[in-house]
């Protein structure tokens, strides 16, 4: 594996997970008051905690993001556009974290 592809594969789940968190935080902007804002921003804060933990232990991100994507797809199955918009990125990030975990030694060889 070339150095460039190794770096891309190492950083892709971390960057995409942060982008997913930024995207999910947009849903808090429609909150009416402070209490509603806290309720709407809480999932983003929890995802950021998962991203922080997954920075070191990729298996956590692989499991949590994949499960969240599947659960959201099941819960929102009547709203296909929303499922595609929310679940697919979560599952992609989970798959990338899982791939990182599976190839941990190879990716972190010279990092």
Secondary structure, DSSP 8 states (H G I E B T S, - for coil): --HHHHHHHHHHHHHHHHHHHHHHHGGGGG--SHHHHHHHHHHHHHHHHHHHHHTT-HHHHHHHHHHHHHHHHHHTTT-HHHHHHHHHHHHHHHHHHHHHHHTHHHHTS--
